[in-house]
Amino acid sequence: MRPTIQVLPDELIPQILQEAKRILAEIGVDVRGPGLRQRLLDAGLKAEGEDGRILFPPPIVDQAIATAPQSFTLYDRDGRAHAQLGGNNVHFVPGSSGLKVLDYKTGQTRLANTADFVEYVRLCDGLEHIAYLATAFSTNDDIEAQVSDAWRLYLCLSNSRKPVVSGAFTEHGVPRMAQMMQLFRQDKADLFARPMSIFTITATGFFRYGEDSCQNLLDCVAWGIPIEIVPVTLMGLIAPVTLVGATVFHVADVLAGLTMAQIVKPGAPVLFGGAPAAFHMQTAVAPMAAIESLKLNVAYVQVAKALGLPTQAYMALSEGKFVDAQAGAETFGSALLAALVGVNSVSGPGMLDYVLTFSLEKLVADNEWCGQALHFVRQTQMMDDLPTLDLARELLAEQHLITAAHTLAHWPQELYLTKPTTDRTNRETWQKLGGHTFEQRARLEVIERLAKYEPVETDTAVLAEMQRLIKAGLINQVELPEVVEAARPSTPMTVSRRPRRHTRRS
């Protein structure tokens, strides 16, 4: 048995699907990309109304669901199988779309740059419970905007072997990034067979897909890149404020994207995803970490699992501004919910402040909290537990079970040993170790892990070709930003455990 959770009764799910399909069939979808729109019309779909919305008949949607893979494998940079996305397999991955970093050295929140991104990749490369990377935040003025997506992918591919969640920020950004990834495969067919990335396709609400999303979807399918369909469902603003109604709207948006992908290429891998938020009228903000948002995440994932489709969700993040109690509560609570419902790809670790700010200190803390959530949802099964009479007799005879054969055989797997970020010592031991606060322990963990980073070897010809592809897209900029090479650790490094305080600044 695997621990799980549900917020929708099973009998309600067919009704939600029926309503979502009615929206697609009777209202339709505003498909603003001319290339994708023409592909749909060529496939026999109809456009109706003044705005020419594309109508999706229920049989077409049902056929798309039937042809979409129930699972797929993500491979690392070197072509080794890394993550199976499907079923109840849960993988945590950093959140995306940030612009700023909470600087672990100064405590200041500021615009991010290339040096910050490189440190992030090198840190994340060694995190045990963060399954793969994401192009998590912008490097801002370091690189021209039209190639910023490719630049971040380059930094990921040249500093880690882990797969990466990414996406193009321009209408024609996918081919350049796909060509970069193909350099790590034998050819385009090999990239199809062993994908190393998931690209995000965003549905913008109002049952609409913008020009960039439409072209990106076409290009991803053409290159064999798995996609995650991520509607930004704002409860109370552009979706019903109630759970069931919002779930219907959300499911309609995702099914539209999934159906379009399957029409273009049956069998294209698609994650049933989302980034819902609850719009709070009193404050005019839309937090993704709101309890209503989390409930909607769980609800649409339930619907996706009823269809047998792999899933994605924005969870394990916080709207807090610092790595504090709010960040811990929001992140661990939603990480545990995501693990319980079985989200296959959970985007969020490292993120603060409405996915605008990324924190390396939060990332190492999230690695710990995600590890505990994964430990909680392991299969519950007997481990030589029954009958227990002999264990009871041994307890009475020895007055403990510490050295019992049963304990020695099972404790390494059954007891989760937390990392230094989470303090489980008594007060005396805590004081002897320096009396560090949570924030100080997280900062020290960042420093120590970065010091242990092992540089990733990359063929110089591959590096040069990736750089050439990026430079070809530049308009005014001549040189790419400098990337400082990582020093290979030769001897174990120690970091001062003296508490260092810094002032929080906005």
N, C-alpha and C positions, 0 to 999 in steps of 0.2 A: 504494500500500500504506500502511495505517495501522498503527503499532506497537500491539500488543495483548498480552494475557496471559490465561491460563486455568489453573484449578486442578482442574477436573473434566474427565475424558475425555468426549467427545461421547456415547458410547454409554451413559454412566451417567445422563445427564439424564432420558431417558424413564423410567427406573426410579425416580428421585427423584420425578418428577411422579406416577407411578402410586401410590407409597406415600403421598404427601401427599393424593391424592384418596381413598385408602382410609380415611385418618384422618377426612376430612370426611364420607365416606359411612357409615362404620361406628361412629365415636365421636361425630362431630358437634361443634357449636360451641355454647357457652353464650352465648346472645344475651340480655343482661340489660335491654336497652331495650325497654319494652313496645310502643312505636310501631313500631319496626323489626321486632320479633318478629312482630307481627300482619301486617305487610306480607309477610313471608316465608311465613307460614302461608296467607295469602290467595292467594299465588302457587302454592300446592300443595306446599310443602315440609312435611315431617313432623317432629314432635317426639317423641322417645322417651326412655325411662329415667326414673328418679326425679327427675333435675334438668331434664328436658325439653329436652335438647340438640337443636338443629335439625340435621337430617341434610341433607347436600348431595350428591345423586346425581351421579356423574361427568358424565352428559350435561348437567346444569345448569351445572356448572363449565366444561365445554368451551364451552358456548354463551356464557357470560359472557366467557371469554377471547376468543372470536371477535367479540363486540360492543364490547369495550373498545378505545378508539382506540390505534393504534400510536404516535401522536405528537400533540402539541397545542402551540399557541402561547400564550405568556404576553405580555401587553401592558403597557405602562407606564401611569402614572396618566393621561396625556393621550391614551391610546388608540392609541399607535403600537406596532406589532409589535416585541417586545424580545428574546424568546428562544424558540427552537424546541426543545421537549423531546421527544427521540426519537432513534432511531439511535444513533450514537456521539458526539452533541453533548454536551460536558461544560460544566457551569456550576457554579462554586463560590459558595456562599452561607454567611453566618455561621451558626454553630450556635445552638441555642435551649435554653431551660429554665434559664438561669443565674439566680442570686440575688445574686451579688456581682460586684464589679469589682476588678481590680488597678489601683489609681489611678496613672495615669502621672505625676501631679504629686508624689505623696508616697511611692510604693512600697508603700503599705499595701493590704491586701485588706480590703474592707468591704462592707456592704450597699449595693446600687446604688440610685439615685434618679432622678428625672425629668431632672435636669440631665445626669447621666451618659448617659442614653438619648438625649437630644437630641444630645449631642456624638458619640455613636456613629453616629447616622443621618447627620449632616452629614459625618462623616469617610468613612463607607461610600459616600455618594453620589458621591464622586470617585474611588473605587478602580477601576482599570481592569480587574482580573481577578476582582473580586467582582461577579458578574453581577446579582444583585438582593439585596434586604434580607431580614432575618428579624426577627421580634419577639424579639430575642435573649435578653433578660434582664428580670427583674422590676424594677419601680420600688418594690416593697415598700410601706412605710407611706405613701407619697405619695398613694395612691388606694385606695379600697375594693376589696377583692378581686374582687367580682362584676362590676366593670367594668374591671379592670386590663388584660384582653386588648384591649378596645376603646380604652382610653387609649393603649396602645402602638401600636396601628394608627393612631390619630389622629396621633401624633408622627411616624410614618413617612410618612403621606400628606401632612402639612403641611410636611415638610422635605426631601422627595425625590420625584422622579418615578419612581424605579425600582419595579418590582413587588416583592412581599413574600411571604415564607413566614410564615404565621401559624397561628392556631388558637384555638378557644374553650376557656376553662378551666372553664366551667360548662356544665350541660346545655343551657341555652337561650341561650348567648352568641352563636351564629352570626348569627341574624337582625339583631341590632343592628349587628354588624360589616358584614354584607352591605349593609344600608341605607346605611352610611357610604360604602362603595365605590361604590354605585349613584349617589351624588351626582356622581361623575366620569364618568358615562355618561348617555346619553339616557334610558334606562329599563332595566327589569329584563332585557328581551330583549337589549339592547346589552351588559349585563354578562355574560350567557350567551355572547354572540358574541365578546366581547373581555375575557376574565378577566384580572385584575391581581394575583391572589393564588393561592397554594396553601395549603390548610389541612391540618394534620396530624391523622390519625386513628390512635390508638394501640391496638394489641392488647396486652393485659397478660399474656399467657402462659396456660398451661393451656387453650389453645384457647377463649379467652373474650374477649368484647367487653363492656365495662362500660356502664352507663347513659349516661354522658356521651358516650362514643365513638359509641354507637348513634344518639343523637339528633343529635349533630354531623354524622354521616354523612348522615342523612336531610336535615338542613337544608342542608348543602353541596350535595348533589345537587339539591335544590329550587331553589337559587339559582344553579346552574351554576358553582360554585366547584370547580376541580380539587382532588383530595385525594391525599395520599400516605399509604399504609398502612404504619405503622411498628411492627412487633413489636419488643419488647425481649427478644430471645432470649438467655437466659443459659446459656451452655454449661457443663455440669457441675452446674447447680442446677435449672433447670426445662426443660432441653433436654439431649440427649445431649452428652457431652463430646467426641465424635468428630465430624469435619467432615461426613461424609455424613448421619449421623443428625440432627445439628443443622440441616443444610440442609433435610431433609425437614420437620421441625417448623416451621421458619421459612416455608417455601413454603406449608405448609398454612394458617398464620395469614394470610398475605397473600392467598392465593386465596380465603379465606373473606370477607375485606373486599371484595376486588374483585368477587366474585360477588354479594354483597349490594348493592353499588352498582349493578351492572348489572341486577339484578332490579328495583330501585326505578326506575332510568331507564337503559335501554340506550343505550350511547354516552357515558355519563358518563366524563370523563377521570380516570384513576387512575394514580398512580406506584407501581410495585412497589418498596417501600422497606424500611427496617429500621434498627435501632440495636442490633446484637448486641454482646454482651460476653462475656468468658470469666471465669467465677467461679473465683477462685483459693482453694482450700480452706485453704491454709496461712495466708493473710492475710485471708480473708473479704472481699475486694474484687472488683469486676467491671469491669476496665478495658476501655473501648471501643477503646483504642489497642493492646491486646495483639495480638501477631502472629496468634494464633488467631482473634481477632475480625475482623481484617482479611482473613484467608483466608476466613472465612465470608461477609463482605461480597462478596468477589470471586465466591464460589461461587453465592450466590443471584442475583447480577446476571447471571451466565452463564445460569442457568435462565430468568430473565426475558427475556433477549435471545433465547433459543431459542424463546420464546413470542411474540416480536415486541412486547414491552411496554416502555414507558418506565420509567426506574428512578430511585431515590433511595437514598442511603446516608449514614450518619453516619461521615465520615472527615475527614482534614485537621484533626485536633484533637489535643490532648495531655492526658495525666493529670498533667503537671508542674504545679508551683505558681507558677512564674515563667517569664519569657520567656528561657529558657536553652538549653543544648545539648540537653537532653531534649525540650523543646518543639519545637526545630527538627528533630530527628531524627524524632520521632513524626509531626509534621505533614507534613514534606516526603515522608517515606517513604509515608505513607498517601495523600497527595495524588497522588503519582505512580502508585500502584496504582489509585486511582479513575480517573485519566485514562486509564491503559492499558486498563482493562476497559470504559471508556466509560460511567461513571455519569452520567446526565443532570443530576441535581441533587445536588450534594455538600454536605451540611450539616456545618459544623465550624469553619471559620476563625474565629479570635478566641477560641476556647474553651480553657480550662484546667481542671484539677482535677475530673475526672468531670462535665464540662459544668455545673459549679456557678459557675465564675468566668470573667468575660469581661475581656479585655484589649485596649485600643486599640493598644498597642504590638505585641502579637501579631498583631492584625488587619492592620497595615501590613506586618509581616514576612510574614504568610501571603499577602497580596496578591502579594508578590514571589515566594514559593515556588510559589504556584498558577500564576503566569504562566510560570515555568520548566517546570512540569509540562505546561501546555497547549502550550508550544513544542515539547516533546519528542514529543508524539503527533501533530504535524502529518503530513499525508500525505508519504511519501517518494517523490519523483519526480525525474526528470532535469531539471536547470535549465541547459540548454546545456552539460552536462558532457561529453557524448560526441559525437564523439571528443575526446580530451584532448591530442592531439599538439601543436596550436597553443599551448595553455596551457603545456605543458612547454617549448616553444621560447621562449615569451615570458619564462618564469621564468629560463631560462639567459641570455637576452639582457639582461634588465633587473635580474636578481638579486633581484627581488621581484615580487609580483602586486598590490601595494596599489593602483596606479593602472590596473590592467588593466580593460578594458571589462567583462569578465565579473564582476570583483569589484565595480566601481562599480554594476553593474546589480542585483546580488543581495545584497550585504552588508546593506542595511537590513532585509531580511526574514529573512535566514539567520542573522545573528548577534544573539543576545539581549543587549541592554544592560541590565544590572541597575541598580536604583534605589539611592540612597545607603545604604539599610538593609543591603544586602549589600556588603561591602567587597571590591573586586577591585583595589585600588591596590597599589603596592609600598610598602614600609615608609617610605621617605623621603617619598613623597607623603602617606601616611596621617598621618605626624607633622605635616607642614605644614598639613593640614586640621584639626588639633586633636587627633589621636590618640584619637578617640572609641571607646569600646567598642561592641559590638553593641547593648546596652541603651540607651546614650546616643543612638546613631544612630536607633534606633526611636522614642525619645521625641521627638527633634527632628523626625522625619518626621511624627509625629502633630501637633505644634504647627504646623508649616508648612502642612500640608494643611488643618487647621482654619482657619487664617488666610486661606486661599484659597477657602474655601467661598462659593459664590454662592447667596444665598437664593432659594428657590422661591416664585414668586408663586402665591397661592391666592385665589380669590374669597372675599370676606369673608362673603358669605351662606352659602357652603359650609362655611367654618370655623365659623360660628355654628350651623349645623344639626348638624354633627358634635358640637359641644360640647353642644347640647341633647339629642342622643340619649344621650350618656354621662351627663349630669346626671340624666336621667330614670331611670337605673338606680341612682343613689345612694340610700342609706338614711339615714345620719347626716351624712355629709360635705356641706357646702354649696357650696364653691367647688372648682374644679379646680386642680391645682398650677400654679404660675406657670411660663411658658416664656419665657426671655429671647430676644428677637429677635436674629438674627444681623446683624452689621454687614456691609454690602456693601463688599468691599475696593475702595478707590479708587486706591491706589498699591501697587506690589509691596512686600510686607513682608519684612523680614529678621529672622531669629531668631539670637540670639547662639549662636555655635558653641563657646563655652567649655563644657567638660564640666561637667555638674552632677551631683553624686552624691547619692543618697538611700539611706536604709537600708531594706532589705527587712524587712517585718514581716508576721506572719501575720494 
